[in-house]
């Protein structure tokens, strides 16, 4: 019951941010829809000897002057027990975040975006059906190369600090500037 309330609250907050951002972007030139990012890579679990799996994430970013506001969603899938192939325990996670960040240009066409915020993280072990959800503090950094005016390629790293099991993600991404 508590998990559903947390999830509904975060979905409401994300919807509110997106709706108000869209309405303000129609009236004001300072708030704009900046980019969409799609990433794929792997993740590692801190409490389970660095067990890993594959992960995918998506991020929508808005810009107000030099400030970045973003919402991100990530999912992951991994096997926890590789030694006993027939008795594998599958680990999955779902992560949804609201983020604040800044962008810095290191050199020409090489940029870094740094984000942090708050989110909701749900982790599941499918074999024994144990699961846990918690509030999440994500810290995300994107190192990117501007391939053109509208396309950026790069490397994304994210650390999810939470009470269940900290997760670190390492992904390659493609970002479309709008």
C-alpha positions as CSV (number, residue, x, y, z in Angstrom):
1,X,0.0,0.0,0.0
2,X,2.8,2.4,0.9
3,X,4.6,1.6,-2.4
4,X,1.5,2.5,-4.4
5,X,1.2,5.9,-2.6
6,X,4.9,6.7,-3.3
7,X,4.5,5.7,-6.9
8,X,1.3,7.7,-7.4
9,X,2.9,10.8,-5.8
10,X,6.0,10.6,-8.0
11,X,3.9,10.1,-11.2
12,X,1.7,13.1,-10.1
13,X,4.8,15.2,-9.6
14,X,6.4,14.2,-12.9
15,X,3.1,14.9,-14.7
16,X,2.8,18.3,-13.0
17,X,6.3,19.3,-13.9
18,X,5.8,18.2,-17.6
19,X,2.4,19.9,-17.9
20,X,3.6,23.2,-16.3
21,X,6.8,23.1,-18.3
22,X,4.8,22.7,-21.4
23,X,2.4,25.5,-20.5
24,X,5.2,27.9,-19.5
25,X,7.1,27.1,-22.7
26,X,4.1,28.4,-24.6
27,X,4.1,31.7,-22.7
28,X,7.7,32.4,-21.9
29,X,10.9,32.1,-24.0
30,X,13.0,31.2,-21.0
31,X,11.7,27.6,-20.6
32,X,12.3,25.3,-23.5
33,X,12.2,21.6,-24.2
34,X,15.9,20.8,-24.6
35,X,16.5,17.1,-25.4
36,X,15.6,13.5,-25.4
37,X,18.2,10.9,-24.4
38,X,18.1,7.1,-24.9
39,X,20.8,5.0,-23.3
40,X,21.8,1.3,-23.1
41,X,24.5,-0.4,-21.0
42,X,24.9,-2.4,-17.8
43,X,24.3,-2.0,-14.1
44,X,26.0,-3.3,-10.9
45,X,24.5,-4.0,-7.5
46,X,26.5,-2.9,-4.4
47,X,25.3,-5.4,-1.8
48,X,25.5,-8.5,-4.0
49,X,29.3,-8.6,-4.8
50,X,28.9,-6.3,-7.8
51,X,26.5,-8.6,-9.7
52,X,25.4,-7.0,-12.9
53,X,22.9,-7.0,-15.7
54,X,21.7,-4.9,-18.7
55,X,20.0,-1.6,-18.3
56,X,18.1,0.9,-20.5
57,X,17.2,4.5,-19.7
58,X,15.3,7.4,-21.2
59,X,15.5,11.1,-20.2
60,X,13.5,14.2,-21.2
61,X,15.2,17.5,-20.4
62,X,13.8,21.0,-20.2
63,X,16.0,24.2,-19.9
64,X,15.3,27.4,-18.0
65,X,18.1,29.8,-18.7
66,X,21.2,27.8,-17.6
67,X,19.3,25.4,-15.4
68,X,18.2,21.9,-16.6
69,X,15.1,20.1,-15.3
70,X,14.7,16.4,-16.3
71,X,12.7,13.3,-15.7
72,X,14.3,9.9,-16.3
73,X,13.1,6.3,-16.3
74,X,15.5,3.3,-16.2
75,X,14.9,-0.5,-16.2
76,X,17.4,-3.3,-15.6
77,X,17.5,-7.1,-15.8
78,X,20.2,-9.3,-14.5
79,X,21.1,-12.8,-13.2
80,X,22.3,-13.0,-9.6
81,X,23.5,-16.6,-9.4
82,X,25.6,-17.6,-12.5
83,X,27.1,-20.7,-10.9
84,X,23.9,-22.7,-10.9
85,X,22.4,-22.1,-14.3
86,X,19.1,-23.9,-13.7
87,X,18.6,-22.2,-10.3
88,X,19.2,-18.7,-11.4
89,X,17.7,-15.8,-9.5
90,X,16.7,-13.0,-11.7
91,X,17.0,-9.4,-10.5
92,X,15.0,-6.5,-12.1
93,X,14.6,-2.9,-11.2
94,X,12.5,0.1,-12.2
95,X,13.7,3.6,-11.5
96,X,11.8,6.9,-12.1
97,X,13.4,10.3,-11.2
98,X,13.0,14.0,-11.2
99,X,16.4,15.7,-11.7
100,X,18.0,19.1,-11.6
101,X,21.2,19.7,-13.5
102,X,23.7,22.0,-15.3
103,X,25.6,21.7,-18.5
104,X,29.3,22.6,-18.9
105,X,31.4,22.8,-22.0
106,X,34.8,21.3,-21.4
107,X,36.3,22.0,-24.9
108,X,34.8,22.6,-28.3
109,X,32.0,20.0,-29.0
110,X,32.7,18.1,-25.7
111,X,30.2,18.8,-22.9
112,X,29.3,17.4,-19.5
113,X,25.8,17.4,-17.9
114,X,25.6,16.8,-14.2
115,X,22.2,15.9,-12.5
116,X,20.9,15.0,-9.1
117,X,17.4,14.7,-7.7
118,X,14.9,12.4,-6.1
119,X,13.1,9.3,-7.3
120,X,11.4,6.0,-6.8
121,X,13.2,2.7,-7.1
122,X,11.6,-0.8,-7.2
123,X,13.8,-3.9,-7.1
124,X,12.6,-7.5,-7.6
125,X,14.1,-10.9,-7.3
126,X,11.9,-13.0,-9.5
127,X,12.8,-16.5,-8.2
128,X,11.8,-16.0,-4.6
129,X,9.4,-13.0,-5.4
130,X,11.1,-10.8,-2.8
131,X,10.9,-7.2,-3.7
132,X,11.7,-3.8,-2.3
133,X,10.9,-0.3,-3.1
134,X,12.4,2.9,-1.7
135,X,13.0,6.5,-2.3
136,X,16.0,7.0,-4.4
137,X,18.7,9.8,-4.7
138,X,20.1,9.6,-8.2
139,X,23.4,11.3,-9.2
140,X,23.9,11.3,-12.9
141,X,26.7,12.6,-15.2
142,X,26.7,12.6,-19.0
143,X,30.0,13.1,-20.9
144,X,29.1,13.8,-24.5
145,X,30.5,14.7,-27.9
146,X,28.4,17.0,-30.2
147,X,28.3,15.1,-33.5
148,X,26.1,17.8,-35.0
149,X,23.8,20.6,-33.9
150,X,21.1,18.2,-33.0
151,X,22.8,14.9,-32.1
152,X,25.1,14.1,-29.2
153,X,26.8,10.8,-28.4
154,X,28.4,9.9,-25.1
155,X,28.8,8.0,-21.9
156,X,26.3,8.2,-19.0
157,X,27.0,7.1,-15.4
158,X,24.3,7.1,-12.7
159,X,24.5,6.1,-9.0
160,X,21.2,5.3,-7.2
161,X,21.5,5.8,-3.4
162,X,18.7,4.1,-1.6
163,X,17.9,2.0,1.5
164,X,17.6,-1.4,-0.3
165,X,20.6,-1.9,-2.6
166,X,22.6,0.9,-4.3
167,X,22.8,0.5,-8.0
168,X,25.4,2.0,-10.4
169,X,24.7,2.2,-14.1
170,X,27.1,2.7,-17.0
171,X,25.6,3.4,-20.4
172,X,26.3,4.6,-23.9
173,X,23.7,7.1,-25.1
174,X,22.3,9.0,-28.1
175,X,20.8,12.4,-27.4
176,X,18.6,14.5,-29.7
177,X,18.6,18.2,-29.1
178,X,15.2,19.8,-29.9
